């Protein structure tokens, strides 16, 4: 099947590479989807990327794709840009790994992201059900405490970011060996308990942020002690 797609795209290929500049109508006919092991995209980033590409009438970088037997063409790097292409009519730049496996794509993904921290949930063989449950738990937490979420790779206490929260939930679930629903119930109960904790070591600004948001879990440490949840 990949041979047919390669033939279909051959006129758009940059010589001696696996890079293609594909007209939008041809790109849409490829039905590219997100690689199953990617984390969910942060939809708040999409409008800015879309606006930039619309203004300058060109791609913001390239999409890294792979053809996997049984899955077709998947995007494993650049999914924010892929989604932001919706409604645009510009050439789409893609770099394709042909006839790949998930292991090959994982290796390439790590190569491209070697300087970027990726949550364990997306780099380990986590059961699909567990992955969905943790993603849902993270989404609910972010919605509940949106004012405390940081986009920084190293958020300052008492803030948190999505990826570090995901890693915390993965770690705690493994150490406690409890269902994700039970873990979240314990976390929310712990948060209420922390609200009554001695706050003398917190700055006034930290106390005000926690009181306004209702989130105390990360006020004293970026990591939640497992013993506090037992």
matplotlib code that plots the C-alpha trace (Angstrom):
import matplotlib.pyplot as plt

x = [0.0, 2.8, 4.1, 0.9, 1.0, 4.6, 3.8, 0.8, 3.2, 6.3, 5.8, 5.8, 9.0, 12.1, 14.9, 17.1, 15.0, 11.8, 10.4, 7.4, 5.6, 2.1, -0.8, -3.6, -6.2, -3.8, -2.8, -6.4, -6.9, -4.1, -6.3, -3.3, -4.1, -2.3, 0.1, -1.7, 1.2, 1.2, -0.1, -3.3, -2.6, -3.0, -5.8, -5.1, -2.0, -3.8, -5.3, -1.9, -0.3, -3.2, -3.1, 0.7, 0.4, -2.6, -0.8, 2.4, 0.8, 3.3, 3.9, 5.4, 8.0, 7.2, 5.0, 6.8, 4.8, 5.2, 3.5, 2.7, 1.0, -2.5, -2.5, -1.7, -0.1, 0.3, 1.7, 4.1, 5.6, 3.9, 0.2, -0.5, 0.6, -1.4, -4.6, -3.9, -3.9, -7.7, -9.2, -6.0, -5.0, -1.2, 1.4, 2.0, 5.6, 5.9, 8.9, 7.8, 9.3, 8.0, 7.1, 7.8, 6.8, 5.8, 9.3, 10.9, 8.6, 9.3, 13.0, 12.5, 10.2, 12.9, 15.5, 13.5, 12.6, 15.8, 16.0, 12.3, 10.7, 7.9, 5.6, 6.2, 2.6, 3.5, 6.9, 6.1, 3.8, 0.9, -2.3, -4.8, -7.5, -5.0, -3.8, -7.3, -8.2, -5.1, -5.7, -9.2, -8.0, -5.5, -8.1, -10.5, -7.8, -6.7, -10.3, -10.8, -7.5, -6.9, -5.7, -2.7, -1.5, 1.8, 3.2, 6.8, 8.7, 9.7, 6.7, 7.2, 5.3, 2.4, 1.8, 1.8, 2.0, 0.2, 3.2, 4.6, 1.0, 0.7, 4.0, 3.0, -0.3, 1.6, 4.1, 1.6, -0.7, 2.2, 3.4, 0.0, -1.4, -4.9, -7.4, -7.1, -10.5, -9.4, -6.1, -7.9, -10.3, -7.3, -5.6, -8.6, -9.0, -5.3, -5.7, -8.4, -6.1, -3.2, -5.5, -5.2, -1.5, 1.1, 1.7, 4.5, 7.0, 4.9, 5.2, 2.2, 1.9, 1.8, -0.8, -3.0, -2.8, -3.7, -6.6, -7.9, -7.7, -8.3, -5.2, -2.7, -1.1, 2.0, 2.5, 5.2, 6.7, 6.5, 6.2, 3.4, 4.7, 3.3, 3.0, 0.5, -1.9, -1.7]
y = [0.0, 2.4, 2.0, 3.3, 6.4, 7.0, 6.9, 9.3, 11.8, 11.3, 14.6, 16.6, 15.0, 17.0, 15.1, 12.8, 13.2, 11.9, 15.5, 16.4, 19.8, 18.7, 20.8, 21.1, 19.2, 16.2, 16.3, 16.1, 13.0, 11.2, 11.2, 11.7, 11.1, 11.4, 8.6, 6.5, 7.0, 10.8, 12.8, 14.8, 18.2, 21.4, 23.0, 26.4, 26.6, 26.0, 29.5, 31.2, 28.7, 28.9, 32.7, 32.8, 30.4, 32.2, 35.6, 34.4, 31.9, 29.1, 26.2, 26.7, 24.0, 20.5, 17.6, 14.4, 11.4, 7.7, 5.0, 2.1, -1.0, -1.2, 2.4, 4.3, 7.7, 9.0, 12.3, 11.7, 15.1, 18.4, 17.6, 21.2, 22.4, 19.6, 20.7, 24.3, 23.7, 23.3, 26.0, 27.0, 26.5, 26.4, 23.7, 21.2, 20.2, 16.7, 14.4, 10.7, 7.6, 4.8, 1.3, 2.0, 0.1, 1.7, 0.9, 2.8, 5.7, 5.8, 5.9, 8.7, 10.6, 10.4, 11.6, 14.6, 15.3, 14.4, 17.8, 17.8, 16.1, 13.7, 12.2, 8.5, 7.8, 8.4, 6.6, 3.4, 0.5, 1.8, -0.2, 1.7, 1.8, 3.2, 5.8, 7.1, 7.1, 9.2, 11.6, 12.1, 12.7, 15.2, 17.0, 17.3, 18.5, 21.2, 22.3, 22.5, 24.3, 26.1, 29.3, 27.4, 25.8, 26.9, 26.6, 26.6, 23.3, 24.0, 25.6, 27.5, 26.4, 26.3, 26.0, 22.8, 22.0, 19.3, 17.0, 17.0, 16.4, 13.4, 12.0, 12.5, 10.5, 7.8, 7.5, 7.6, 5.0, 2.6, 3.0, 2.8, 0.2, 1.7, 2.5, 6.0, 7.0, 6.0, 7.9, 11.1, 10.8, 10.5, 13.5, 15.7, 14.6, 15.3, 18.8, 19.6, 18.3, 20.5, 23.5, 23.2, 22.6, 25.0, 27.7, 29.6, 28.5, 29.8, 33.3, 35.6, 35.5, 31.7, 31.6, 34.1, 32.0, 28.8, 30.4, 31.9, 28.7, 26.1, 24.1, 23.3, 20.1, 21.7, 24.5, 22.8, 20.6, 19.9, 16.2, 14.7, 12.3, 8.8, 8.3, 11.2, 9.2, 5.9]
z = [0.0, 0.8, -2.8, -4.2, -1.9, -2.8, -6.5, -5.8, -4.1, -6.3, -8.3, -5.0, -3.6, -2.9, -4.8, -2.8, 0.4, 1.9, 2.1, 0.1, -0.6, -1.1, -2.4, 0.2, -1.8, -2.3, 1.4, 2.6, 0.5, 2.5, 5.7, 8.0, 11.7, 15.0, 16.0, 18.7, 21.2, 21.0, 23.9, 23.2, 21.6, 23.6, 21.7, 23.2, 21.0, 17.7, 17.0, 17.3, 14.9, 12.5, 12.5, 11.8, 8.8, 7.5, 7.7, 6.0, 3.7, 4.5, 6.8, 10.2, 9.9, 8.7, 9.7, 10.6, 9.2, 9.1, 7.1, 9.4, 8.0, 9.3, 10.4, 7.2, 7.4, 11.0, 12.2, 15.2, 15.4, 14.5, 15.4, 16.5, 13.1, 11.5, 13.2, 12.6, 8.9, 8.9, 6.7, 5.0, 1.4, 1.4, 0.4, 3.3, 4.0, 5.3, 6.0, 5.7, 7.2, 4.9, 5.9, 9.6, 12.8, 16.1, 17.4, 14.5, 15.0, 18.7, 18.0, 15.6, 18.0, 20.7, 18.3, 17.5, 21.1, 22.9, 24.5, 25.4, 28.4, 27.4, 30.0, 30.7, 29.8, 26.1, 26.0, 27.9, 27.1, 29.2, 28.7, 26.6, 29.3, 31.9, 29.4, 28.8, 32.5, 33.3, 30.4, 31.6, 35.1, 33.9, 31.8, 34.8, 37.1, 34.5, 34.2, 37.9, 38.6, 35.3, 37.0, 38.5, 35.3, 33.9, 30.4, 31.8, 31.7, 35.3, 36.9, 40.2, 43.3, 43.8, 40.0, 37.9, 34.3, 32.3, 31.6, 35.2, 36.5, 34.1, 35.3, 39.0, 38.4, 36.6, 39.4, 42.2, 40.5, 40.1, 43.7, 45.3, 42.9, 43.0, 40.2, 38.8, 40.2, 43.7, 43.2, 42.3, 45.2, 47.5, 45.8, 46.2, 49.9, 50.4, 48.8, 51.4, 54.2, 52.9, 53.2, 56.9, 56.9, 58.5, 56.0, 57.7, 55.1, 52.2, 50.9, 51.1, 47.3, 47.3, 50.0, 48.1, 44.9, 46.7, 48.6, 45.4, 43.4, 46.1, 45.0, 47.7, 46.4, 45.0, 47.5, 49.5, 46.9, 43.1, 44.0, 46.1, 48.8, 48.3, 52.0, 52.2, 50.1, 51.9]

ax = plt.figure().add_subplot(projection="3d")
ax.plot(x, y, z, "-o")
ax.set_aspect("equal")
plt.show()
